[in-house]
Amino acid sequence: MQPIGRAIIIVLDSVGIGELPDAADYGDVGADTLGNIAREVGGLDLPNLEALGLGKIRNLSGMNDELTAAGVYGKMAEASAGKDTTTGHWELAGLISSQPFPTYPEGFPEEVIAEFQEKTGYGALGNKPASGTVIIEELIEEHLETGDPIVYTSADSVFQVAAHEEVIPVPKLYEICQIAREILTGEHGVARVIARPFIGEPGELSRTDRRKDFSLAPPKKTLLNILEDDGQDVLAVGKINDIFTDSGITDYNHVIDNMECVDATLDYLRQDNRGLIFSNLVEYDMVYGHRRDVAGYYQALQDFDRRLPEILDSLRDDDLLAITADHGCDPTFRGTDHTREYVPLLLTGSKIREDLDLGIRNTYADLAATIADLLQVEPTIDGASFKEEILL
């Protein structure tokens, strides 16, 4: 009989827990998402995450590091090159990326833009690194006049295409992005092409929840494919299906709002399934981290903490719950980009030991290797299982 019947991974997108040893290579010395938020708000009040051992991973203002944790706690280093969403999630699923995705601090080269214009029939406004909320206001008049989409990037490996929904309808915007995805391969194979629809009047524009990511497909099998091949369920919540281009996913609920993602996770928890539930709560990163909104970020952490008992109460006796992140995005740090950080790891379930310090894992892929081991499927490509350490 296998040790567990179901694993649940909840990714608190961008909730890092301190700079990695190679942070200097990424310009991120001093980045510390949770630590700096704790300092800014005068201490964290997250009692349910605290009970699982969050404050025992490392000292965090306001968190008790002497309690008996109701599970296993530790942190994981990113072994992959990069600090983007796709790289982080692929590694969480057992695939380390040795080469970083290309980035474009000067905008995309002329040959890329020319092919984009030729194949879509549209021009390309902008073509530079920018904050999405800033560039749509900057170029809205030209966008309304020409009908051309706004193209921009960031420090991440992304090709973002923004358009007012009344200028370019959302289905057409998706079509444009799919064409861009087909162009951006090989040398210019960015991690994600992102459709960014927005609404409103100049000066009062807002991006809508009809954002869609067009990711590169993982180059090799991940934990998701291994589980699907074994006939197990792989249930995705949030943008997980986009990140993995639906590869290895048997069902998904593509909601965006953090609390809707919690609701969707609870729906899957209450169903009769076995295998993996993989959830991403994106608003920490998308809404608060990139916009450097410390108060909003902290409120979002408290919102999840209040919902955590519902998740714990919905676990079956053979469930393993893992709460982690995919990179950092310190809202107190300079710039508006992701930060190269450790990510927290909290594990709990009726078959999981309590108050165990797992220490520092050298790669996120160790989590995938452990889940593969617990669900008795073939090993992931990368990662080392810590099953024997955490089971009762």
Backbone hydrogen bonds, N-H to C=O, Kabsch-Sander energy under -0.5 kcal/mol:
donor,donor_aa,acceptor,acceptor_aa,energy
4,I,374,L,-1.1
5,G,318,D,-2.5
6,R,318,D,-1.5
7,A,275,G,-2.8
8,I,320,L,-3.0
9,I,277,I,-2.8
10,I,8,I,-0.6
10,I,322,A,-2.9
11,V,9,I,-0.6
11,V,279,S,-3.2
12,L,10,I,-0.7
12,L,324,T,-3.2
13,D,11,V,-1.4
13,D,281,L,-1.3
15,V,12,L,-2.4
16,G,14,S,-2.1
17,I,342,Y,-2.3
19,E,31,A,-1.1
20,L,340,R,-1.7
23,A,20,L,-2.2
25,D,22,D,-1.3
26,Y,23,A,-1.5
27,G,24,A,-1.1
28,D,23,A,-2.7
31,A,28,D,-2.1
34,L,16,G,-1.9
36,N,32,D,-3.4
37,I,33,T,-1.9
38,A,34,L,-2.5
39,R,35,G,-1.9
40,E,36,N,-2.4
41,V,37,I,-2.5
42,G,38,A,-0.6
42,G,39,R,-0.7
43,G,38,A,-2.8
44,L,61,S,-3.1
46,L,44,L,-0.6
50,E,46,L,-2.7
51,A,47,P,-1.9
52,L,48,N,-0.9
53,G,49,L,-0.5
53,G,50,E,-1.4
54,L,49,L,-2.0
56,K,53,G,-1.5
57,I,53,G,-0.8
57,I,54,L,-0.9
58,R,54,L,-0.6
63,M,60,L,-2.5
69,A,67,L,-0.8
70,A,51,A,-2.9
71,G,69,A,-1.0
72,V,347,L,-2.5
73,Y,356,L,-2.6
74,G,345,L,-1.6
75,K,359,G,-2.3
76,M,343,V,-2.5
77,A,361,R,-2.6
79,A,77,A,-0.7
81,A,97,S,-2.4
82,G,80,S,-0.7
88,G,84,D,-2.3
89,H,85,T,-2.5
90,W,86,T,-2.7
91,E,87,T,-2.0
92,L,88,G,-2.1
93,A,89,H,-1.4
94,G,91,E,-1.9
95,L,90,W,-2.1
98,S,96,I,-0.6
104,Y,154,S,-0.6
107,G,104,Y,-1.8
112,V,109,P,-0.8
113,I,109,P,-1.9
114,A,110,E,-3.0
115,E,111,E,-1.7
116,F,112,V,-2.3
117,Q,113,I,-2.6
118,E,114,A,-2.4
119,K,115,E,-2.5
120,T,116,F,-2.0
121,G,117,Q,-1.9
125,L,149,P,-2.6
127,N,125,L,-1.3
127,N,151,V,-2.9
128,K,151,V,-0.6
130,A,153,T,-2.4
135,I,131,S,-2.7
136,I,132,G,-1.7
137,E,133,T,-0.7
138,E,134,V,-2.2
139,L,135,I,-2.2
140,I,136,I,-0.6
143,H,139,L,-2.6
144,L,140,I,-2.8
145,E,141,E,-2.0
146,T,142,E,-2.7
147,G,143,H,-2.5
150,I,162,A,-2.8
151,V,125,L,-3.3
151,V,149,P,-0.5
152,Y,160,Q,-2.2
153,T,128,K,-1.7
154,S,156,D,-0.8
158,V,156,D,-1.8
159,F,192,R,-2.0
160,Q,152,Y,-2.9
160,Q,158,V,-0.5
161,V,194,I,-2.9
162,A,150,I,-3.1
162,A,160,Q,-0.5
163,A,196,R,-1.2
165,E,198,F,-2.6
167,V,164,H,-1.6
168,I,164,H,-2.8
172,K,169,P,-0.5
173,L,169,P,-2.3
174,Y,170,V,-2.5
175,E,171,P,-1.9
176,I,172,K,-2.4
177,C,173,L,-2.3
178,Q,174,Y,-2.3
179,I,175,E,-1.9
180,A,176,I,-2.3
181,R,177,C,-2.5
182,E,178,Q,-1.8
183,I,179,I,-1.6
184,L,180,A,-2.6
185,T,183,I,-1.9
188,H,185,T,-1.6
189,G,186,G,-1.9
190,V,188,H,-2.1
192,R,157,S,-1.7
193,V,214,F,-2.3
194,I,159,F,-2.1
195,A,212,K,-3.1
196,R,161,V,-3.2
198,F,163,A,-1.9
199,I,206,S,-2.6
204,E,201,E,-3.1
206,S,199,I,-2.3
208,T,197,P,-2.2
211,R,208,T,-0.7
212,K,195,A,-1.3
214,F,193,V,-3.4
215,S,213,D,-0.6
215,S,242,D,-0.7
216,L,191,A,-1.7
223,L,93,A,-2.8
226,I,222,T,-2.1
227,L,223,L,-2.4
228,E,224,L,-2.3
229,D,225,N,-2.8
230,D,226,I,-1.1
231,G,228,E,-1.8
232,Q,227,L,-2.5
233,D,274,R,-2.9
235,L,276,L,-3.0
236,A,234,V,-0.6
236,A,251,D,-2.5
237,V,278,F,-2.6
238,G,253,N,-2.2
240,I,237,V,-0.7
241,N,238,G,-0.5
243,I,239,K,-2.3
244,F,240,I,-2.0
245,T,242,D,-1.3
246,D,241,N,-2.5
247,S,244,F,-2.8
249,I,246,D,-1.5
250,T,234,V,-2.2
251,D,234,V,-1.5
253,N,236,A,-2.4
255,V,253,N,-1.8
261,C,257,D,-2.2
262,V,258,N,-2.0
263,D,259,M,-2.3
264,A,260,E,-2.5
265,T,261,C,-2.4
266,L,262,V,-2.5
267,D,263,D,-2.1
268,Y,264,A,-2.0
269,L,265,T,-2.4
270,R,266,L,-1.8
271,Q,268,Y,-1.2
273,N,271,Q,-1.2
275,G,5,G,-1.8
276,L,233,D,-2.9
276,L,274,R,-0.5
277,I,7,A,-2.5
278,F,235,L,-3.0
278,F,276,L,-0.5
279,S,9,I,-3.1
279,S,277,I,-0.5
280,N,237,V,-1.5
281,L,11,V,-2.8
282,V,280,N,-0.8
284,Y,281,L,-0.5
285,D,282,V,-0.8
286,M,282,V,-2.7
287,V,283,E,-1.4
288,Y,283,E,-1.7
289,G,284,Y,-2.7
290,H,285,D,-2.5
292,R,289,G,-1.5
293,D,288,Y,-2.8
294,V,292,R,-0.9
297,Y,293,D,-2.4
298,Y,294,V,-2.6
299,Q,295,A,-2.4
300,A,296,G,-2.2
301,L,297,Y,-1.9
302,Q,298,Y,-2.3
303,D,299,Q,-2.5
304,F,300,A,-2.0
305,D,301,L,-2.4
306,R,302,Q,-2.1
307,R,303,D,-1.1
307,R,304,F,-0.6
308,L,304,F,-1.4
310,E,307,R,-0.9
311,I,307,R,-1.3
312,L,308,L,-2.6
313,D,309,P,-2.6
314,S,310,E,-0.9
314,S,311,I,-0.7
315,L,312,L,-1.1
319,D,316,R,-1.6
320,L,6,R,-1.9
321,L,348,T,-2.9
322,A,8,I,-3.4
322,A,320,L,-0.5
323,I,346,L,-2.7
324,T,10,I,-2.5
328,G,339,T,-2.2
329,C,14,S,-1.0
333,F,330,D,-1.4
339,T,328,G,-2.3
341,E,339,T,-1.0
342,Y,18,G,-3.0
343,V,76,M,-2.1
345,L,74,G,-2.3
346,L,323,I,-2.2
347,L,72,V,-2.8
348,T,321,L,-2.1
352,I,349,G,-1.8
353,R,390,I,-3.2
355,D,69,A,-1.5
355,D,71,G,-0.8
356,L,71,G,-1.3
357,D,355,D,-0.5
358,L,73,Y,-3.5
358,L,356,L,-0.8
359,G,73,Y,-0.6
361,R,75,K,-2.6
361,R,359,G,-0.5
366,D,363,T,-1.5
367,L,364,Y,-1.9
368,A,364,Y,-0.7
369,A,365,A,-2.5
370,T,366,D,-2.1
371,I,367,L,-2.3
372,A,368,A,-2.6
373,D,369,A,-2.0
374,L,370,T,-2.7
375,L,371,I,-2.5
376,Q,373,D,-0.8
377,V,372,A,-2.3
382,D,94,G,-1.7
389,E,386,F,-0.8
390,I,386,F,-1.2
390,I,387,K,-0.8
391,L,387,K,-1.7
392,L,351,K,-2.2
